[in-house]
Amino acid sequence: MRMVLTGRESLIRLIGKRRRFLPNRHTILSDPNPNPNPNPNPIQAVEEPPQSDNNDDVQCPVCGRSLPGDNDHINSHLDACLSQPKPTTPSTKRKFSQRTLLQLNFTLSNSKPKFQNLTHDSNNSPVPLPQNDESEKEEEEEVPENHEAEFDSTIAATSLSSSSVNNDVPDDSKPEDVLGATFETFIVGRKYADNPEEMCAGAAISFLRDPQNVKDPNAIKVVSADSVCGKSLGFLPRELAQYLSPLIDNYGFGFQGHVTSVPKHSLDIVPIQIMCRRTSDGESKYANETFKCLWKNAQRVVEFASRNPPSSVKYQLNFGLMLHEVLRNNIHLLTEDEKTYMESFTLLSNDSQRLFIRLYTRKGPWFRMSNISYPEIVDTQKAVKGLAEKEYIHSIEDANKLCESDLNDILNILSVCELREIWCILLKKSGVHGMKKQHLISSILSTDNSVPWPQLSTMILDRTGSCIRISSKAESLMWRTERLFFLNGEQDLSSFLLVDMGKIKYPAYNCIISEPIFSNRNNLLSYEEAIEVAQITDEALDANKIDVVLRCINIAESCVSTDFPIQCSTSESVSSIRHVFTSSWVYSKVVTVGISFLEREHRYIDAINLLQWLLNVFTCDVRRGYWTLRLSVDLEHLGYIDESLQVAENGLLDPWIRAGSRMALQRRVLRLGKPPRRWKVPSFSRSALRKIPEVFVQGRPLNSELGEKNRYYNEAGKQCGVEEIALHYYAGDGGGWQGVHAESGIWLTIFGLLMWDVIYADVPNVFYTRFQNAPLDFGTDDFYTARKSSIESHLQQIRDGMAEEFLIKSWETHIGTACRGVNWGCHSLDELRAVVSCVGGTCLASLCKLLAQDYRSWSSGMPDLLLWRFHGEYSGEAKLVEVKGPRDRLSEQQRAWLLLLLDYGFTIEVCKVKPL
């Protein structure tokens, strides 16, 4: 169980999924000096070669280090050295552009169709609009309900690129050019067919429009023409259906065709040929510009699909897309060897690619060959051979190749019965049925020194058979690929799956990128090394290895002291959103957690030194409030009252100290600064000590033990918390209020819905991937600064009474779409409308402005209850209530919120529940 330390959860989110292989672990844990040389990257990079056992070393002409004398190590090290920027040469920003991924279908970016956008006029006829390739907006589409999974597997094949467009298509299409034309395409979505196995080559097929499909009104169903009842066989690909469906609906076209071949797997796509025909009641207008546009686009879809055959394995397409995007947009961060290695993945067979992805997403690291079986992989042995040739995996087939360093991981893939057998043979005992797996492994590892290694390795391999694992090189590069693609540790390949399954939908926005997140390779390697230190810190905290935690803290401090002047030498770079992707940012999180750890160990002097160091180095950071407060508290712990008071007073002059931290410092100054230390009463005294209205409610308690949450019985005799007691009071004797126990949640939801268009506005360098639920500057001071004019204009409309209209529009347009802070399931639209109406535009605008300016500081600590009641049909009032039990008291953040809400004109009070 993880220790509860301030900043720990934030560190865990930063790390994301723990890596199996840390290339610098040995260096971090063994080097006696965490920063032995002036290199700004004290921890060795991934590319740094291991020390050679021979004495044939050479000296690097760039950095002067001693290297093993073989060419591979020398070349690899020189690549890393030469990629470092010269200290005397100012680095320049490398400009590049990045296209938005296509409508959450995650096709390759260079296969985005550059067609004319289609809208509809009053007669429901599609009207072509002028094309603008430079500022093309991509509207998010939902996958058809009936064939989303299979269709997704063909998206990459049916998306188009400007390079694949057939420019020979005539501009003036005539009837003879259209009628009788044939298309080679596919049937997808077969898992929704009546019987996907009933199909044979040459079978006649026909097509039916499915306008009632709730997720794709353009859906075209493929049915069997030989069947009396017209059995459903699947659907046409969505990219093609979006152009053929208007031809069917508006121009009287029909299509017929036949199956050209049948795949082995019952759910794979089915190649078909279709022919265009005119229906008897149709009336086509071939000179119509809209008709020509639709026809040409349909031809282009078919042409591109013929050159890019689809695959039925969606995760393979997703992985390929991720690899392609990273190679295209981050080429300046990779060495030639890395680029060649990553590009070689696309040359592997389908079986090899699929096996690698399967293994990469599993826990591992070792896998028995006998246990590897996937229906989409035809020949596993051949797939393994292909991966081994390209050094994507390592395999072990005999005991002589098994290393002692892999012993623990190999033992983990044995069953409990197999471990018992080995244990009994080694110790010549029996009766170990009560021992659990980890105990058996620990026992075997403790006896391996007394048993010859060849004997033990043979015993293990005899039971496991051939084993494979992903190579450390492949794992490091693929981890880097995921990090560059998603820009965080919380998302991985499963994010594609969640979208494909419809579990999550990301907002529509434009990626306008003029500068990369990592300007050079040196910055990327430093960031990766810092994440390694963070992971080792987290692991050490779990294992309670105090010496390792202290070492990681020292490394973090040393690295920031060396690296920070280079990375954050100007206030502009500090305020940039890119500073969260620097090693200094990661190390500051490690140190922050380390301070909490030191305080837990009562090592206050060490904690004070680190806090002073953080405050001296990170001069523009919203965490300064927490650091200053802890410094003042720790000084008081040691009896340095005057110094503690001075720190608190200086902190109140710091513009980066806000919200609850500022309130806490004010109250410390008032408590510590009494005569004779201070004779003058601070100017904020009256404001900080304002009385907050209180009401008292009685309840029948269930328990009264310290440290436990207060529980009560309500009038029905059921157990409930103090919030339910308060809601019942306000609904009755308290004034007939309706209300919810929502804390900050309902306000963040209202903020997200009211400010939706502002949050996802076109701002450069805030959207880098299609997997963001908010811009990268959300929660920073830059968010308000970059959008000040549009925010102020929007807030004025809210003051003028437009809030409810904004709320309804956002709800109906974006319901279910991921937006940071918005919880679609907790509150109904009617509840939110009632709140917005009763709170009023002026108060709402003030609240929204506060969150826009400093979302991070004010996104927590709001009052427990939101109450409202109507006076007539169109007017009402609202009240915010903080509920406290007998032993509870307001936190500084809660007090700051209540006083601020009073200033904004809200009605607030504290409800104290007392036992009968």
Secondary structure, 3 states (H helix, E strand, C coil): CCCCCCCHHHHHHHHCCCCCCCCCHHHHHHCCCCCCCCCCCCCCCCCCCCCCCCCCEEECCCCCCEEECCHHHHHHHHHHHHCCCCCCCCCCCCCCCCCCCCCCCCCCHHHCCCCCCEEECCCCCEEECCCCCCCCCCCCCCCCCCCHHHHHCCHHHHCCCHHHCCCCCCCCCCHHHHCCCEEEEEEECHHHCCCCCCCCCCCEEEEEECCCCCCCCCCEEEEECCCCCCCEEEECCHHHHHHHHHHHHHHCEEEEEEECCCCCCCCCCEEEEEEEEECCCCCCCCCCHHHHHHHHHHHHHHHHHHHCCCCCCHHHHHHHHHHHHHHHHCHHHCCHHHHHHHHHHHHCCHHHHHHHHHHHCCCCCEEEHHHCCCCCCCCHHHHHHHHHHCCCEEEECCHHHCCHHHHHHHHCCCCHHHHHHHHHHHHCCCCCCCCCHHHHHHHHHHHHHHCCHHHHHHHHHHHHCCEEEECHHHHHHHHHHHHHHHCCCCCCCHHHHHHHCCCCECCCCCCCCCCCCCCCHHHHHHHHHHHHHHHHHHHHHHHCCHHHHHHHHHHHHHHHHHHHHHHCCCHHHHHCHHHHHCHHHHHHHHHHHHHHHHHHCCCHHHHHHHHHHHHHHCCCCCCHHHHHHHHHHHHHHCCCHHHHHHHHHHHCCCCCCCHHHHHHHHHHHHHHCCCCCCCCCCCCHHHHCCCCCEEEEEEEECCCCCCCCCCEECCCCCEECHHHHHHHHHHCCCCCCEEEECCCHHHHHHHHHHCHHHHCCCCCCCCCCCCCCCCCCCCCHHHHHHCHHHHHHHHHHHHHHHHHHHHHHHHHHHCCECCCCCCCCCCCHHHHHHHHHHHCHHHHHHHHHHHHHCHHHHCCCCCCEEEEEEECCCEEEEEEEEEECCCCCCCHHHHHHHHHHHHHCCEEEEEEEEEC
